[in-house]
Amino acid sequence: MSIRTAAAVALGLGLSLSSGAFAQETVKIGVILPYSGPFADAANQLEAGIKLYMQQNGDEVAGKKIEIVRKDTGGPAPDVAKRVAQELVVRDQVDILAGFALTPEALGAADVSAEAQKLMVVMNAATSVVTEKSPYIVRTSVTIPQVNYVFGKWAAEEGGIKEAYTLVSDYGPGHDAESSFSKGFTEAGGKIIGSDKTPVANPDFSAFVQRVKDANPEAVYVFIPGGAQPAALGKALADRGLTPPDVKLFGQGELTHPEALESMGETAKGIITTFHYTLERDDPLNNEYVKAYREANNGRSPDLFSIGGYDGMHLIYEALKKTNGDTSGDALVEAAKGMSWDSPRGPMSIDPETRDVVQTVYIREVKEVDGELQNVIIHEIPNVKDPLHGAK
Amino acid sequence: MISQLAIVLFDGFAFGMLLFVLSVGLSVTLGLMNFINLAHGAFGMLGGYVAVTAMRGLGLPFLAALPAAFVAAAAISVLLERTLFRRLYRAGELNQVLFTIGVVFVATAMATYAFGTVQQVIQIPGWLRGSVEVAGLRLGTYRIFIIAVALAVTALLVFGLERTRLGARIRAAVDNQRVAQGLGLDVEKIFAVTFALGSGLAGLGGALAIEIVGLDPSFGFHYLVYVLIVVSVGGLGSVAGSFFGAALLGICDVAGKYFVPEIGSFLIYLLLVGILFVRPLGLFGRR
């Protein structure tokens, strides 16, 4: 090594050390999301929720600066999620892991959070089992059984239906939705008369909808991932005349997201869905949130991903305040347990036992309000926990 | 039972026709020019976005947005063909595959940048919505429309390639480039026109597809698989092959999902393997 290089290295090291010593301390959050690929829209909406919270609350908590480091998984790839989580912890030295739109991402990174003892905030992935995979995981989104089990009960007790046919996407969340809805429904005296599973990337639903029609059910329960499929399925059902009021249509909230409603038009009227976030919920916090979100995102409305990211950041900020900036996983997860707050979605809290989210489940019906279709809340079930944790 | 079978056949055929419009252009460019253009689906996506922009931004009616999608996809494809693709006509297949799949990535990124990742929605006119009763069967109006468009496209293509001067030139340029050039045909120009025609059809297919399968930046990748299956089952360079390949694929897909939903989505791949096992060049493949 020439003398010049040695001097340069010494100078460089000296500078980096000194700049570290004088700069304000930072808290680094590693955000892992499917920024590219088929789920890019979910990642964008979730990120917009994170950004909005930081814009409203500044980037300084407990005297420390919050810094976000982003990593892309490209989709439901547990191996990629694990690798980027390791990179974030080892190379970028992040203090907190966050994001996780999809269950496989969360499952991939869970081991890393457990080994490195880092708080891991799951902002969407909605399969029950996620929070059991590491003692440092906290979830701020929703679990599929949480919204569907009570929904099944409600459909039989209040919805006035005796028989239903289920049609769900053929992957983990779809199976979860089907089993939890069916469980609630049959426990309350309902009967499932048939069930089908559709391929996850199914372009055309005509065959499945015809099967439903053959069974001539009183009601259909649908679980479908967001994106293009809700509208496609809604229209296929409408083409067969399987729409309310002739046939009752139940589903999880993705089925009637704004773009799907716009695409389905009149035929969407009367569809009843269960969800934890309702865009149209008239509440000062929510109205303010929706307005600010639209201003920051060219008029696009927030969705379930946005609220998961928004509340996830709220949890991180509040936990850091509680620990006075201590970023150790143990301190942060202790601070998060039992935390409760008013979110734009309504009151919510973190279950101290399971570190999972406890919240109000809203049952909504599509109605026309001031000339446009909206999900109007017709029933609220407060303080719902995930029914699967501990139920072995 | 008979009526259900009829419905399944109809729905399958309609879905097949949508795939046909999306794929036939690739069959033409692949079969006639021996150029492996995996960016074909990206032109479909482009047509979709053009239709959305025309309808929502410019307020054009749906029936005007369809030709706009065709023209825009054709025009942009000529631009790309003149500047990029033509350099690869003599390159190896691997180079063509790598380059054109790269184009799809670029197109996806550009669509994300321009339109965001959100699902695009269009409002088709009221007379295309809902369903009509035909002989006691409820047939989706929009599906009937797709079948009509696909049949019209088929007729035009068959007539154009077999009966017109341009068609004769295209066939001559493909069969023997050197002799065609010797006879004074401008082969380069003919290829550019052929390419534009194929890409324009993809654009039209993309615009037609929005109502049934939606549109977002991953469209170019998502439908590439279906398009390649149609082309390989039908055989290269044959309009009739694409037509029957697509119809068979659509009907098998829908019928499979209807009768054996447990393995329904896998059936088309079985079909593909089975057909290529018996006829490696596809149903109508000649070379």
Boltz contact constraints between the chains, C-beta under 6 A:
constraints:
  - contact:
      token1: [A, 38]
      token2: [B, 218]
      max_distance: 6.0
  - contact:
      token1: [A, 40]
      token2: [B, 117]
      max_distance: 6.0
  - contact:
      token1: [A, 41]
      token2: [B, 117]
      max_distance: 6.0
  - contact:
      token1: [A, 41]
      token2: [B, 118]
      max_distance: 6.0
  - contact:
      token1: [A, 44]
      token2: [B, 117]
      max_distance: 6.0
  - contact:
      token1: [A, 196]
      token2: [B, 261]
      max_distance: 6.0
  - contact:
      token1: [A, 199]
      token2: [B, 265]
      max_distance: 6.0
  - contact:
      token1: [A, 203]
      token2: [B, 213]
      max_distance: 6.0
  - contact:
      token1: [A, 204]
      token2: [B, 15]
      max_distance: 6.0
  - contact:
      token1: [A, 206]
      token2: [B, 11]
      max_distance: 6.0
  - contact:
      token1: [A, 206]
      token2: [B, 254]
      max_distance: 6.0
  - contact:
      token1: [A, 207]
      token2: [B, 254]
      max_distance: 6.0
  - contact:
      token1: [A, 207]
      token2: [B, 257]
      max_distance: 6.0
  - contact:
      token1: [A, 207]
      token2: [B, 258]
      max_distance: 6.0
  - contact:
      token1: [A, 210]
      token2: [B, 7]
      max_distance: 6.0
  - contact:
      token1: [A, 210]
      token2: [B, 258]
      max_distance: 6.0
  - contact:
      token1: [A, 227]
      token2: [B, 119]
      max_distance: 6.0
  - contact:
      token1: [A, 228]
      token2: [B, 119]
      max_distance: 6.0
  - contact:
      token1: [A, 228]
      token2: [B, 214]
      max_distance: 6.0
  - contact:
      token1: [A, 239]
      token2: [B, 131]
      max_distance: 6.0
  - contact:
      token1: [A, 239]
      token2: [B, 140]
      max_distance: 6.0
  - contact:
      token1: [A, 259]
      token2: [B, 119]
      max_distance: 6.0
  - contact:
      token1: [A, 259]
      token2: [B, 121]
      max_distance: 6.0
  - contact:
      token1: [A, 262]
      token2: [B, 121]
      max_distance: 6.0
  - contact:
      token1: [A, 263]
      token2: [B, 121]
      max_distance: 6.0
